[in-house]
Amino acid sequence: MLDKSDALRKSGQGECLDPNMALDNAAYDRAEIDNSLKTIEAVKGDEAKVIVAFIVAGNPHRLEWEVQKVDGDWKISDLLSVTGEWALSQYQRERERTDELIA
């Protein structure tokens, strides 16, 4: 899923994703995140889910990172924010529908 974003960034055409999405778009305070970060992972074959929880500025954040093994490398296939009630795949589907309407 993120390969298209990486290709766009490498081409010099810009960034289509907020690089802070993997941290629920929380204000980035590395020390605070490191001190409160908890993870739980479940691996099944070439797929895994990682539950991530942390606190920033007194606000709890919880995400689910879905990853898949592709050509021997683990790659993010989706990000789901339990706290913010959003999913990266939701944005991808909305963008594809918009592209279809424009074409």
N, CA, C and O atoms as a MOPAC input file, in Angstrom:
PM7 MOZYME 1SCF
protein

 N      0.81100 1    -1.18600 1     0.00000 1
 C      0.00000 1     0.00000 1     0.00000 1
 C      0.86300 1     1.26100 1     0.00000 1
 O      0.53700 1     2.22900 1    -0.68800 1
 N      1.93500 1     1.26200 1     0.74600 1
 C      2.76000 1     2.45500 1     0.84300 1
 C      3.78300 1     2.56000 1    -0.28000 1
 O      4.47900 1     3.57100 1    -0.37400 1
 N      3.89400 1     1.55100 1    -1.12800 1
 C      4.84100 1     1.60300 1    -2.24000 1
 C      4.54100 1     2.76400 1    -3.18100 1
 O      5.46800 1     3.41300 1    -3.66600 1
 N      3.25900 1     3.04000 1    -3.45100 1
 C      2.89000 1     4.15000 1    -4.33400 1
 C      3.30900 1     5.48300 1    -3.72200 1
 O      3.77600 1     6.37600 1    -4.42900 1
 N      3.14100 1     5.61400 1    -2.42000 1
 C      3.55300 1     6.83900 1    -1.73600 1
 C      5.07000 1     7.00400 1    -1.80300 1
 O      5.57000 1     8.10300 1    -2.04500 1
 N      5.80000 1     5.91000 1    -1.58600 1
 C      7.26200 1     5.96100 1    -1.66600 1
 C      7.71800 1     6.35600 1    -3.06200 1
 O      8.64600 1     7.15200 1    -3.20700 1
 N      7.07900 1     5.81000 1    -4.09000 1
 C      7.44700 1     6.12400 1    -5.47200 1
 C      7.18700 1     7.60300 1    -5.78000 1
 O      7.99100 1     8.25100 1    -6.45100 1
 N      6.07500 1     8.12700 1    -5.29500 1
 C      5.74800 1     9.52900 1    -5.51700 1
 C      6.77900 1    10.43900 1    -4.84900 1
 O      7.23200 1    11.41600 1    -5.44400 1
 N      7.14600 1    10.11000 1    -3.60800 1
 C      8.13200 1    10.91000 1    -2.87700 1
 C      9.48200 1    10.86500 1    -3.58100 1
 O     10.13700 1    11.89600 1    -3.73500 1
 N      9.90500 1     9.67100 1    -4.01200 1
 C     11.20900 1     9.51500 1    -4.67600 1
 C     11.25300 1    10.22400 1    -6.02100 1
 O     12.32200 1    10.63600 1    -6.47100 1
 N     10.09400 1    10.37000 1    -6.66700 1
 C     10.05900 1    11.03700 1    -7.97700 1
 C     10.19500 1    12.55400 1    -7.84400 1
 O     10.37300 1    13.25800 1    -8.83800 1
 N     10.10900 1    13.05200 1    -6.60100 1
 C     10.20200 1    14.49200 1    -6.38700 1
 C      8.88000 1    15.20800 1    -6.53600 1
 O      8.83600 1    16.43800 1    -6.49500 1
 N      7.78100 1    14.45000 1    -6.71100 1
 C      6.47200 1    15.06500 1    -6.90600 1
 C      5.77800 1    15.41600 1    -5.59600 1
 O      4.67600 1    15.96500 1    -5.60200 1
 N      6.41400 1    15.10400 1    -4.48000 1
 C      5.82300 1    15.47900 1    -3.19600 1
 C      5.47400 1    14.29100 1    -2.33500 1
 O      5.75200 1    13.14000 1    -2.67100 1
 N      4.86700 1    14.60100 1    -1.23300 1
 C      4.48700 1    13.61000 1    -0.23400 1
 C      2.96800 1    13.54900 1    -0.19400 1
 O      2.31500 1    14.57700 1    -0.01600 1
 N      2.39600 1    12.36300 1    -0.35700 1
 C      0.93500 1    12.28500 1    -0.32300 1
 C      0.42100 1    11.82300 1     1.03400 1
 O     -0.78100 1    11.87600 1     1.29300 1
 N      1.31800 1    11.37200 1     1.89600 1
 C      0.91600 1    10.93800 1     3.23200 1
 C      1.67800 1    11.72600 1     4.28300 1
 O      2.84300 1    12.07800 1     4.09900 1
 N      1.00600 1    11.99300 1     5.37400 1
 C      1.66200 1    12.62900 1     6.50300 1
 C      2.59400 1    11.58800 1     7.11600 1
 O      2.13900 1    10.50900 1     7.49700 1
 N      3.88400 1    11.88500 1     7.21900 1
 C      4.80800 1    10.89400 1     7.76600 1
 C      4.51900 1    10.54500 1     9.21900 1
 O      5.06000 1     9.56600 1     9.73400 1
 N      3.68600 1    11.31600 1     9.88200 1
 C      3.35100 1    11.06800 1    11.27600 1
 C      2.10500 1    10.19200 1    11.44000 1
 O      1.65500 1     9.96800 1    12.56300 1
 N      1.54300 1     9.69700 1    10.33200 1
 C      0.33700 1     8.86600 1    10.41700 1
 C      0.56300 1     7.61000 1    11.24300 1
 O     -0.34400 1     7.16300 1    11.94500 1
 N      1.75300 1     7.03700 1    11.17100 1
 C      2.03600 1     5.80900 1    11.92400 1
 C      1.98200 1     6.04400 1    13.42500 1
 O      1.92100 1     5.09400 1    14.20500 1
 N      2.00500 1     7.32000 1    13.83300 1
 C      1.88500 1     7.67500 1    15.24800 1
 C      0.57500 1     8.42100 1    15.50100 1
 O      0.49900 1     9.27000 1    16.38900 1
 N     -0.45300 1     8.09900 1    14.71500 1
 C     -1.80100 1     8.63400 1    14.91600 1
 C     -1.83900 1    10.15100 1    14.79700 1
 O     -2.70600 1    10.80400 1    15.37900 1
 N     -0.89400 1    10.71300 1    14.04000 1
 C     -0.79100 1    12.15800 1    13.84500 1
 C     -0.63200 1    12.92500 1    15.15100 1
 O     -0.98700 1    14.10100 1    15.23500 1
 N     -0.09900 1    12.26000 1    16.16200 1
 C      0.13300 1    12.89900 1    17.46300 1
 C      1.31300 1    13.85300 1    17.36200 1
 O      2.21300 1    13.66400 1    16.54300 1
 N      1.29900 1    14.87500 1    18.20200 1
 C      2.45100 1    15.78000 1    18.28100 1
 C      3.66600 1    14.92500 1    18.61300 1
 O      3.65800 1    14.17300 1    19.58800 1
 N      4.69000 1    15.04200 1    17.81300 1
 C      5.83300 1    14.14700 1    17.94500 1
 C      6.73900 1    14.56600 1    19.09300 1
 O      7.40600 1    15.59800 1    19.03100 1
 N      6.75200 1    13.76000 1    20.13000 1
 C      7.65300 1    13.94200 1    21.26100 1
 C      8.26700 1    12.57500 1    21.52800 1
 O      7.70800 1    11.75400 1    22.25500 1
 N      9.42400 1    12.35200 1    20.92500 1
 C     10.04700 1    11.02500 1    20.95600 1
 C     10.21300 1    10.49000 1    22.37800 1
 O      9.91900 1     9.32300 1    22.63700 1
 N     10.67800 1    11.32700 1    23.29300 1
 C     10.90800 1    10.86800 1    24.66500 1
 C      9.59800 1    10.43700 1    25.31700 1
 O      9.54700 1     9.41100 1    25.99400 1
 N      8.54700 1    11.21400 1    25.11700 1
 C      7.25600 1    10.88500 1    25.71500 1
 C      6.69200 1     9.59300 1    25.11500 1
 O      6.16800 1     8.74700 1    25.83900 1
 N      6.80100 1     9.44800 1    23.81100 1
 C      6.32200 1     8.22400 1    23.16400 1
 C      7.14000 1     7.02400 1    23.63900 1
 O      6.57600 1     5.98900 1    23.99500 1
 N      8.46300 1     7.16100 1    23.64600 1
 C      9.32600 1     6.05800 1    24.09000 1
 C      9.01000 1     5.61700 1    25.51600 1
 O      9.05600 1     4.42400 1    25.81700 1
 N      8.69000 1     6.56000 1    26.39200 1
 C      8.41500 1     6.22700 1    27.79300 1
 C      7.08100 1     5.52800 1    27.99800 1
 O      6.90400 1     4.82200 1    28.99100 1
 N      6.14400 1     5.71100 1    27.08100 1
 C      4.81900 1     5.12500 1    27.27400 1
 C      4.47500 1     4.03400 1    26.25300 1
 O      3.42500 1     3.40300 1    26.36400 1
 N      5.33000 1     3.80700 1    25.27500 1
 C      5.02700 1     2.88700 1    24.16900 1
 C      4.87400 1     1.44100 1    24.62500 1
 O      5.72500 1     0.89300 1    25.32600 1
 N      3.76100 1     0.83900 1    24.20600 1
 C      3.49800 1    -0.58100 1    24.44100 1
 C      3.08400 1    -1.18200 1    23.10300 1
 O      2.29600 1    -0.58700 1    22.36800 1
 N      3.61100 1    -2.35500 1    22.78800 1
 C      3.23800 1    -3.03200 1    21.53900 1
 C      2.90400 1    -4.49100 1    21.81700 1
 O      3.46400 1    -5.11600 1    22.71800 1
 N      1.99200 1    -5.00900 1    21.03500 1
 C      1.64000 1    -6.43000 1    21.04600 1
 C      1.55900 1    -6.84300 1    19.58700 1
 O      0.92400 1    -6.16100 1    18.78300 1
 N      2.19800 1    -7.95400 1    19.23700 1
 C      2.14900 1    -8.38600 1    17.84000 1
 C      1.63900 1    -9.80700 1    17.72900 1
 O      1.83400 1   -10.63600 1    18.61800 1
 N      0.98100 1   -10.06500 1    16.61300 1
 C      0.50000 1   -11.39900 1    16.28800 1
 C      0.88900 1   -11.68200 1    14.84400 1
 O      0.49800 1   -10.95100 1    13.93500 1
 N      1.65100 1   -12.73100 1    14.63900 1
 C      2.13300 1   -13.08300 1    13.30500 1
 C      1.47100 1   -14.38300 1    12.86800 1
 O      1.42800 1   -15.35400 1    13.62300 1
 N      0.95600 1   -14.39000 1    11.64700 1
 C      0.36500 1   -15.59200 1    11.06600 1
 C      0.86900 1   -15.69100 1     9.64000 1
 O      0.35300 1   -15.03000 1     8.73900 1
 N      1.88900 1   -16.53000 1     9.44100 1
 C      2.47100 1   -16.68000 1     8.11200 1
 C      3.13800 1   -15.39900 1     7.64600 1
 O      4.03700 1   -14.87800 1     8.30600 1
 N      2.69000 1   -14.89600 1     6.50100 1
 C      3.25700 1   -13.67600 1     5.92000 1
 C      2.45300 1   -12.43000 1     6.27800 1
 O      2.62100 1   -11.38600 1     5.64900 1
 N      1.58800 1   -12.52700 1     7.27300 1
 C      0.80700 1   -11.37700 1     7.71100 1
 C      0.96600 1   -11.20100 1     9.21000 1
 O      1.13600 1   -12.17300 1     9.94600 1
 N      0.91000 1    -9.96300 1     9.65200 1
 C      1.01900 1    -9.68500 1    11.08500 1
 C      0.20500 1    -8.44300 1    11.42000 1
 O     -0.04200 1    -7.58600 1    10.57200 1
 N     -0.20300 1    -8.37400 1    12.68300 1
 C     -0.85700 1    -7.18500 1    13.22000 1
 C     -0.06800 1    -6.77100 1    14.44500 1
 O      0.31800 1    -7.60000 1    15.26900 1
 N      0.16400 1    -5.47400 1    14.54700 1
 C      0.87100 1    -4.93000 1    15.69400 1
 C     -0.03900 1    -3.86700 1    16.31200 1
 O     -0.39700 1    -2.88400 1    15.66200 1
 N     -0.40200 1    -4.08000 1    17.56700 1
 C     -1.18100 1    -3.09400 1    18.30200 1
 C     -0.18000 1    -2.18400 1    19.00800 1
 O      0.71400 1    -2.65500 1    19.71200 1
 N     -0.34000 1    -0.88500 1    18.81200 1
 C      0.57700 1     0.10900 1    19.35500 1
 C     -0.23300 1     1.05400 1    20.24200 1
 O     -1.26800 1     1.57800 1    19.83000 1
 N      0.25400 1     1.26200 1    21.46500 1
 C     -0.40100 1     2.19300 1    22.38100 1
 C      0.65400 1     3.09100 1    23.00900 1
 O      1.73500 1     2.63200 1    23.37800 1
 N      0.33200 1     4.37200 1    23.12800 1
 C      1.24700 1     5.32300 1    23.75400 1
 C      0.45600 1     6.53700 1    24.21000 1
 O     -0.71400 1     6.69700 1    23.86300 1
 N      1.10600 1     7.39000 1    24.99000 1
 C      0.47800 1     8.60400 1    25.50700 1
 C      1.33400 1     9.80500 1    25.12200 1
 O      2.55100 1     9.79500 1    25.30400 1
 N      0.68500 1    10.84100 1    24.58700 1
 C      1.35500 1    12.09700 1    24.26100 1
 C      0.51400 1    13.22800 1    24.84400 1
 O     -0.68900 1    13.30600 1    24.59300 1
 N      1.14100 1    14.09400 1    25.61400 1
 C      0.46900 1    15.24000 1    26.23600 1
 C     -0.76600 1    14.80200 1    27.02500 1
 O     -1.78200 1    15.49800 1    27.03900 1
 N     -0.67100 1    13.65500 1    27.67600 1
 C     -1.77300 1    13.15800 1    28.48500 1
 C     -2.87600 1    12.48300 1    27.69700 1
 O     -3.84800 1    12.00600 1    28.28300 1
 N     -2.74500 1    12.43400 1    26.38000 1
 C     -3.76900 1    11.83100 1    25.52500 1
 C     -3.33300 1    10.44300 1    25.07200 1
 O     -2.26900 1    10.30200 1    24.47000 1
 N     -4.14000 1     9.41000 1    25.35200 1
 C     -3.80000 1     8.06600 1    24.90400 1
 C     -4.05100 1     7.90500 1    23.40400 1
 O     -4.99700 1     8.46500 1    22.85100 1
 N     -3.18900 1     7.13400 1    22.76800 1
 C     -3.33700 1     6.80900 1    21.34600 1
 C     -3.21000 1     5.30300 1    21.19400 1
 O     -2.38000 1     4.66900 1    21.84500 1
 N     -4.05100 1     4.73200 1    20.32000 1
 C     -3.95100 1     3.30000 1    20.03700 1
 C     -4.16600 1     3.08100 1    18.54800 1
 O     -5.13500 1     3.55800 1    17.95900 1
 N     -3.23000 1     2.34400 1    17.95900 1
 C     -3.28600 1     2.04400 1    16.52800 1
 C     -3.10000 1     0.55500 1    16.29700 1
 O     -2.62000 1    -0.18000 1    17.16000 1
 N     -3.49300 1     0.13900 1    15.11300 1
 C     -3.21200 1    -1.21700 1    14.64900 1
 C     -2.47200 1    -1.07800 1    13.33100 1
 O     -2.98000 1    -0.49700 1    12.37300 1
 N     -1.26800 1    -1.62000 1    13.30000 1
 C     -0.48900 1    -1.64400 1    12.06900 1
 C     -0.66500 1    -3.02600 1    11.46300 1
 O     -0.35300 1    -4.02100 1    12.11700 1
 N     -1.15300 1    -3.11600 1    10.24300 1
 C     -1.24300 1    -4.38800 1     9.52800 1
 C     -0.05100 1    -4.44800 1     8.58100 1
 O      0.17500 1    -3.52100 1     7.80300 1
 N      0.70600 1    -5.52900 1     8.64600 1
 C      1.89100 1    -5.66700 1     7.80600 1
 C      1.86100 1    -7.00100 1     7.07200 1
 O      1.26300 1    -7.97300 1     7.53100 1
 N      2.52200 1    -7.02000 1     5.92100 1
 C      2.62300 1    -8.23000 1     5.10000 1
 C      4.06500 1    -8.39800 1     4.65900 1
 O      4.78100 1    -7.42300 1     4.43100 1
 N      4.47100 1    -9.63600 1     4.54400 1
 C      5.80400 1    -9.91700 1     4.02900 1
 C      5.71500 1    -9.96700 1     2.50700 1
 O      4.96600 1   -10.76000 1     1.93700 1
 N      6.49800 1    -9.09900 1     1.86000 1
 C      6.51300 1    -9.01100 1     0.39800 1
 C      7.96500 1    -9.14600 1    -0.04600 1
 O      8.80600 1    -8.32100 1     0.31000 1
 N      8.25600 1   -10.17200 1    -0.81300 1
 C      9.61900 1   -10.42400 1    -1.28700 1
 C     10.62600 1   -10.42100 1    -0.13700 1
 O     11.73600 1    -9.90500 1    -0.26700 1
 N     10.21900 1   -11.00500 1     0.98800 1
 C     11.11500 1   -11.14300 1     2.13400 1
 C     11.17200 1    -9.95500 1     3.07000 1
 O     11.81400 1   -10.02900 1     4.11800 1
 N     10.50300 1    -8.84000 1     2.70900 1
 C     10.49800 1    -7.64400 1     3.55800 1
 C      9.10400 1    -7.41800 1     4.13500 1
 O      8.09800 1    -7.64100 1     3.46100 1
 N      9.05700 1    -6.97400 1     5.38900 1
 C      7.78300 1    -6.62300 1     6.00900 1
 C      7.40100 1    -5.21700 1     5.57300 1
 O      8.18600 1    -4.27800 1     5.69800 1
 N      6.16800 1    -5.08500 1     5.05300 1
 C      5.67600 1    -3.79000 1     4.58300 1
 C      4.30700 1    -3.52000 1     5.19800 1
 O      3.49700 1    -4.42900 1     5.37900 1
 N      4.07100 1    -2.25700 1     5.51200 1
 C      2.77700 1    -1.86900 1     6.07400 1
 C      1.71700 1    -1.99400 1     4.98300 1
 O      1.87100 1    -1.45600 1     3.88700 1
 N      0.64400 1    -2.71000 1     5.29700 1
 C     -0.46000 1    -2.82700 1     4.34200 1
 C     -1.63700 1    -1.93800 1     4.74400 1
 O     -2.45800 1    -1.57100 1     3.90400 1
 N     -1.71700 1    -1.59200 1     6.03800 1
 C     -2.75200 1    -0.66600 1     6.47400 1
 C     -2.41700 1    -0.14500 1     7.86400 1
 O     -1.73900 1    -0.81000 1     8.64700 1
 N     -2.90000 1     1.04000 1     8.15200 1
 C     -2.80900 1     1.65600 1     9.47600 1
 C     -4.22700 1     1.95700 1     9.90500 1
 O     -4.99800 1     2.54600 1     9.14700 1
 N     -4.57800 1     1.55600 1    11.12100 1
 C     -5.90700 1     1.83700 1    11.64800 1
 C     -5.76300 1     2.54600 1    12.98500 1
 O     -5.10000 1     2.03700 1    13.89000 1
 N     -6.37200 1     3.70600 1    13.11700 1
 C     -6.35600 1     4.43200 1    14.37400 1
 C     -7.61900 1     4.09800 1    15.14800 1
 O     -8.72500 1     4.45200 1    14.73900 1
 N     -7.44400 1     3.41600 1    16.26500 1
 C     -8.58500 1     3.12900 1    17.12900 1
 C     -9.01700 1     4.42700 1    17.79800 1
 O    -10.21100 1     4.67600 1    17.96400 1
 N     -8.05200 1     5.24800 1    18.18000 1
 C     -8.32200 1     6.51800 1    18.85600 1
 C     -9.02900 1     7.50000 1    17.93200 1
 O    -10.05600 1     8.07200 1    18.29600 1
 N     -8.48100 1     7.69300 1    16.74100 1
 C     -9.02500 1     8.67800 1    15.80500 1
 C    -10.09400 1     8.14300 1    14.87700 1
 O    -10.68700 1     8.90500 1    14.11400 1
 N    -10.35100 1     6.84500 1    14.92900 1
 C    -11.36300 1     6.19200 1    14.10400 1
 C    -11.15400 1     6.43900 1    12.61400 1
 O    -12.07500 1     6.85300 1    11.91100 1
 N     -9.93500 1     6.18300 1    12.13700 1
 C     -9.64600 1     6.29200 1    10.71300 1
 C     -8.77100 1     5.11500 1    10.29300 1
 O     -8.14800 1     4.45800 1    11.12700 1
 N     -8.73500 1     4.86600 1     9.00900 1
 C     -7.88400 1     3.81400 1     8.44100 1
 C     -7.25000 1     4.35600 1     7.16900 1
 O     -7.90900 1     5.02200 1     6.37000 1
 N     -5.98100 1     4.06700 1     6.99000 1
 C     -5.28700 1     4.51300 1     5.78200 1
 C     -5.95800 1     3.94400 1     4.53600 1
 O     -6.06400 1     4.63600 1     3.52300 1
 N     -6.40800 1     2.70400 1     4.59500 1
 C     -7.07300 1     2.08700 1     3.43900 1
 C     -8.34100 1     2.84900 1     3.06100 1
 O     -8.71200 1     2.87200 1     1.88800 1
 N     -9.00000 1     3.46100 1     4.01100 1
 C    -10.19000 1     4.26900 1     3.74200 1
 C     -9.82200 1     5.45800 1     2.85600 1
 O    -10.54400 1     5.77500 1     1.91000 1
 N     -8.70300 1     6.11700 1     3.15700 1
 C     -8.25600 1     7.24600 1     2.34300 1
 C     -7.87300 1     6.79000 1     0.94400 1
 O     -8.14900 1     7.48700 1    -0.03200 1
 N     -7.24000 1     5.62800 1     0.83600 1
 C     -6.84200 1     5.10700 1    -0.46600 1
 C     -8.06300 1     4.85400 1    -1.34400 1
 O     -8.06500 1     5.19400 1    -2.52800 1
 N     -9.10400 1     4.25400 1    -0.75700 1
 C    -10.32400 1     3.98200 1    -1.53400 1
 C    -10.98700 1     5.28700 1    -1.97200 1
 O    -11.47200 1     5.39000 1    -3.09900 1
 N    -11.01000 1     6.29900 1    -1.06900 1
 C    -11.60600 1     7.57800 1    -1.42600 1
 C    -10.83100 1     8.24000 1    -2.56000 1
 O    -11.42900 1     8.82800 1    -3.46200 1
 N     -9.50400 1     8.14900 1    -2.52000 1
 C     -8.68400 1     8.74400 1    -3.57200 1
 C     -8.92500 1     8.03900 1    -4.91000 1
 O     -9.01400 1     8.69800 1    -5.94600 1
 N     -9.03000 1     6.70000 1    -4.89700 1
 C     -9.27700 1     5.95500 1    -6.13100 1
 C    -10.62000 1     6.35800 1    -6.73100 1
 O    -10.73100 1     6.50400 1    -7.94800 1
 N    -11.64800 1     6.54100 1    -5.88900 1
 C    -12.96300 1     6.95000 1    -6.39600 1
 C    -12.88100 1     8.35000 1    -6.99900 1
 O    -13.48400 1     8.60400 1    -8.04100 1
 N    -12.14800 1     9.25900 1    -6.36400 1
 C    -11.99300 1    10.61300 1    -6.88700 1
 C    -11.26700 1    10.57700 1    -8.22600 1
 O    -11.65800 1    11.27800 1    -9.15900 1
 N    -10.20800 1     9.76300 1    -8.33100 1
 C     -9.46900 1     9.63800 1    -9.58700 1
 C    -10.36200 1     9.11400 1   -10.70200 1
 O    -10.24600 1     9.54900 1   -11.84800 1
 N    -11.27000 1     8.16600 1   -10.36800 1
 C    -12.18400 1     7.62100 1   -11.37700 1
 C    -13.16100 1     8.69500 1   -11.86800 1
 O    -13.48900 1     8.74200 1   -13.05400 1
 N    -13.62300 1     9.55100 1   -10.95800 1
 C    -14.56000 1    10.61000 1   -11.35400 1
 C    -13.90100 1    11.66800 1   -12.22600 1
 O    -14.53900 1    12.23400 1   -13.11300 1
 N    -12.62900 1    11.93100 1   -11.97400 1
 C    -11.90300 1    12.93300 1   -12.75700 1
 C    -11.56200 1    12.41500 1   -14.14600 1
 O    -11.54300 1    13.19000 1   -15.10200 1
 N    -11.29500 1    11.13100 1   -14.27400 1
 C    -10.85900 1    10.54900 1   -15.55100 1
 C    -11.92200 1    10.51400 1   -16.58200 1
 O    -11.68500 1    10.05000 1   -17.69700 1

